[in-house]
Amino acid sequence: MTTARAQDPPLLARRARAVGASPVREILALTARPEVVSFAGGLPAPELFDARGLRDAFDRVLAERPGVVLQYSTTEGDPALRAAVAGRLTGKGLPTGPDDLLVTGGSQQGLSLIATALLEPGDVVLVENPTYLAALQCFGFAGARVVPVPTDEDGVVPEALADLVRREHPKLLYLIPNFQNPTGRTLPPARRRAVADVAARYGLWIAEDDPYGELRFEGGPVPPVAAAEAAADRTVLLGSFSKVVAPGLRLGWLRAPAGMLRACVIAKQAADLHTSTVDQAAAARYLADHDLDAHLARVRGAYRARRNALLAGLGDALPAGSTWNRPEGGMFVWVRLPAGHDATALLPAAVAHDVAYVPGAPFFAADPDPGALRMSFTTHTPEGIGRGLERLARIF
């Protein structure tokens, strides 16, 4: 008697085989030891979380409305939370109503919902080069063809963008205009208007990802691309509470024109029904009972000191000929090592000296710069940053 041989299960979907893991997440796993001074993760400073205020907010909503906040909810999101976000956006010069918003599981989910609602396999998405790693993953899972837009120290070059749009006929342009991840750059107002004009002239959508905009500690605010009249009907603005309250809440929001918003609501229904009811209720209560702007002032002050400590020490830590920028906010400094240095190849030596950074190459959609690296200044105090830079100097 012979036994039938078990057949191999079907292969994973092509998109699951083609899209790789995030190098940043893997580096964070390697550097989880407490003795490591890590400049790798884009992590808010945990000692600055308002844990007491958040605990009070959870206590209140669980005491006052347990049957509501522990129940299923609507896909669009908690009305009080959407009203609070709408009020903050309106106060910053972008008129917004609660019905213009969808609450998401962090802004990352908002990006996935846009891809689900808009992109077919083979569609072209334009991105800054370099850009946010998880956005490249998201568009890869959607089957899109990602095309990088040339950038300079001020971000996307509008003339190059227009040329690419005419040639590639993209559906979507993805931007991080404020303190961009990974470079820390901010797109100037004139370029924002030029980008909006290109989108209007050639008919494409803009995904404006803004998780860092409220972390400005130098200079004045810059209006979002969504505020430009030319792009108002074709811009989806993404925001997050991860960098301003706490990432563990996994709360974000999406502001979009009515048709796109409805498509994203349906996509979210298929993905997770709705974002955590109790977390949304607690966040709304926190915003009602506490002064978020005062909390942000404390956070920005701490981050300014940490950025300054990093910038002050880079000259002694890096090899001669290295260059770096000076962001006016956010979480990142973008470094370029001189010719002949490979940031990826040097990383194991850095980790061996209990210090880490993120090589810049994985952030590029094309033509990676082997000498580039991203350094986050938010996680450690100025003293910790100094220790990390002393260790980094040993590998150069």
N, C-alpha and C positions, 0 to 999 in steps of 0.2 A: 504494500500500500504506500503510495507516495503522498506527501503533504504539499498542498499548493503553496507556492512561494508568495509571500506577501509582496504586493506591489508598492513602489515608492509613492508617497502622496504627491499631488500636483505641486508644481513649482510655485513659489511666491509670485505675486504680480511683478511685472517688469519694473514698475516704479519703485517697489520695495527693494528690488535687487540693485537698482541703479543709483538710489540716493543713499549717500553714506552718512555715518554718524557725525555729530558735531565735534570737531577737534577740541573746542572750548570745553564742552562737557566732559570729555575724556581727560583733558589736562586737569580739570577741577578734581576729578577722582584721584589722579596721581598726587595731587598737592593737598589732600585733605588733612595731612598730619599737622597738628597745631604748631609745630616748630617752624613750618614753612611760611615765609613772608611771600604771599602770592599777590602779584600785580595782574593776575590772569583773569579773574572773574569780574564781571560787571555787577558786583554785589553791593547793595546799599550797606551802610555801616549799621550793624545790628544794635550797637549800644545807643543809637539815635532813634530807634523805634519808640513810639509812644505806647509802650505795652500797657501801662496803667489806663490810659484813655481808651484804648481798644477793649481792654477787659471790662471797663465800666460800660461801654457801648453794648457789648455782648450780654452783660448781666441785665441791662435795662430791657433789651428787646426780648430776651428769654423770660424775664419776669412779667413783662407787660402783655406780650402777644405770643406765647409759646405755640398755640395752635395754628397761628398764621406763619410764623417764621420757620417752623419745622415742617411745613407742608409744601407740596408742589406749588409752583408759581407760574406766571406767564413767561413766555419766551422773551418778550421785549425787555423785561427787567423791572425791578422795584421802582414804582413811580416816584417815591421820595428821592431815591438815589439819582434817577435820571433828571429830576428837577434841580437837584443840587449841582450836577455836572453842567446842565444847561445854564444855570445862573453864573457859574464860574466862567464859562466860555463867553457868554454875553457880556459879562463884566470886563473881559479882555478884548472886546471889540469884534466878536464873531457872534452876531445874533443867532440864538439857538433856542428851540423849544424842546421839552421833554420828548415829544413825539418824533423829533429828528434823531433820536439816539437809541442804540441797542446796547445793553450791557453784555459784556463778553467775559470769557475766562482768561483775563489778561489780554493785552493788545495782540499777543501772538495768535489767539483764536480769531480775532478780528481779521487778521491777515489771511488765515485759512478760509474764512467765510467769503472774503472777496475772491480768492482764487476759485472756490467752489462755484460761486455765483457767476463769475465772469469768464473763466478761462476754459478753452477746449484744448485737447492735446495738439501740440504744434503751434499754438498761439505764441506771439512774441511778447516778452516782458522786458522792458528796459530798466536797468538798475545803475546806480552809481558804482564806480569801480575804484576802490573796494566798497563792499556793502555788508549789511548784517547777515551773518551766517545762516540763521534760522529762516530768513526770507528766501535765501537760495534753496534751502531744503524744501520749503513750502511750495515754491514754484516748480521745483523738480518733481514733487509728488503730483502736481497738477498736470505734468507732461508738457509744460511750457518750454519754449526755447528762450533762454535768458541771454540778453545782449547787453554788454556793458557800455555805458555812456562815458566818454572821456571827462575827467575832472581835473581841477587844479586846486590850489590852496583855498579857494572859495567855494568849492563844490562843483556841481554840474556846469559844464560850459554850454550856454544856450545855443550857440551857433552849431556846435557839434550835435546837440540834441535834435535840432531841426533837421540836420542832414540825415541823421539816423532814422528819424520818423518818416521822412520821405522815402527812404530806401527800404526800411524793414516793415512798415505798416503795423506797428505794435498795437496791442489792445490796452496796455497798461504801462505806466511809469511808476516805479516805486522809489520814494524819496524819504530820507530822514533829514529834514532841513535844519533841525536844532541840535548842535553838539553831536554830530553824527557818530554812529557806531559802525566802524571802529576808529575813525579819524579825529573825532571831536570837532570837526568843522561845522560852521554855520553858514547857510546859504543867505547871501545878502538880499535886502528887499528888492533891488532892481532885478536880480536874477530870478527871484520868485515870480515877479510880474512877467518876466520873459518866458518862464516855464509855463505859466498859466496861458499866455498868448499862444504858445506852440500847441498846447493841448486843445485850445478852442479852435485854432486854425485847421488842425489836421484830424481832430476828432478822436482823442484817446482819453482814457481814464487816468487819474492820478490817485495813488494810495500814499497819503501823507502820514507817516508814522512819527508820532511825537511823544515818546515816553520820557524825554529828558528836558522838555521845554521849560518846566518850572524850576529847574536847577540852575538858572542863570545867576551868577554872582559877580558879573562885570557887564557894563554896557546896558543899553536899553532893550526892551522887548521888541521883537520883530513880528509883524502880522503874519499869520499862517497863509500858506498858499490858498487854502479854502476860502479866505476872505477876499481874494482877488475876484472881481466881477466876472472876468473872462472864464474862470475855472469853477465858479460856484456850482454849476450844474453837473460837474464831472469829477469832483474831488471827494474822496472818502478820507475823513480825518480819523486817525486812531489815537487813543490815549490810554493811560494806564495808571492805576494806583500803586503799582509795584515800586516805583522809584520815589514816590512822595509820601506813601503811608507804610505799606509793607508788602513785599512780593508774595508772602505766604497766603495772603487773601485770594490771590489769583483773580483779581478784578480789573477789568478794563472796559472800554466803551468804544463804540463806533458811531460816527456822525456821517450821514450820507443823504443824498437826494432820495426822494420817496421811492422811486422804482428800485434802486439799488438796495435801499434799506429793507424793503419788503423781501427781496430775493435773499438777502443775508439772514433775515428772520426765519425764512423757510429752511435755509441751509442749517441754521443752528438747531431748529426743531429736529432735524434728522441726526444732528451730531450729538446733542446732549439734553434736549428738551429745554433746559434753562440753566443759568448759572446759579450756584448755591443760594438758596433763599435766605438763610440765616446770615451768611457773610454779607450779602447785599444790604440786609436790614441793619446789621451792625455798622456797616460803612456809612449808611445814610444817617444813622443816629450819631456816629462819631462826627460827621461833618456838621450836624446841627448843633451839637453840644460843645465842640472844641474849635479853636481858632487854627485852621489848617495853615493859614499864611504865617502865623507866629511860629508854628512848628517848622515850616519850610525855611523861615529866616534862620533858625538855629542850624538846620541841616546845611543850608548854603554857606553859613559862616564856617562850619567845620570843614566842608569840602573845599572851600577857598584856601584854608590853611594847609590842607593836605595836598592840593594841587601845587601850591607854592613850594612846599617841602620837596615834592618830587622834582619840579623844575629846577630848584636850586641845587639839587644833587646830581642831576644827570650828567653834567659836564665832567665830573670826577669819576662817574661810574662807567661811562660808555667810551668806546675807542675814539681816538681823535678823528675828526671828520664826520662824526655822527650829527644828524640834525633832528629836530623835533619841533612841534608846534606849541602854541600857548592858547588852549581853548578858554573861552569866556564863561564856561559852565559845563554841566554834564558830568561825565565820569572818566573820560579817557584822554590820554596823550598818545599821539601817533609818532613813532620813532622810526628813523631810517638809519641803519648802520652803513658805514662806508663800503665801497666795492670790495668784494672778496669775503665778506662776512655773510653767513647764512644763519638767520635767526632760528630756523627749524633745527638745523644740525647742532646749534649751540644749546638748545633747550635742555637736553639730558644733563649736560654739565651744570647748568643753572640749578636744576632740581637736586642734583647731588650736593650742591652748596646751600640747599634749603631756601631757594628763592625761585620764583617762576614768573613768566610772562606768557603772552599768547603770540606765537608767530603770525605775521601778517598775511602770509601767502594764502591760507584758506579763505580769506575774505574776498579775494578777487574772483570775479566771474571769468576773467581771461587775463593773460599776461601778468602772472603774479610777480611781485617784487620780493625776492628771497631775503633781502636785507631789512624788510619792514617788520615792525612788531608793535603790538598794542599793549599799553600799560594803564591799568586802572588805579586811580589814586584814592578811592573812596573807602576801602575796607579797613585800612590801617591808619593809626595816628601818625602825626609827623615823626615821632620817635621811631615807630615801627618802620616807616618808610625809609628813614635813615639807615636802620639796620639792614633792610633789604638791599639798598643801594650799595652798601659796603660789601655785601656778599656778591652782588652782581659784578662789581668791579673785579673780583677775583677770576672770573671766567674770561675776561677780556684782556 
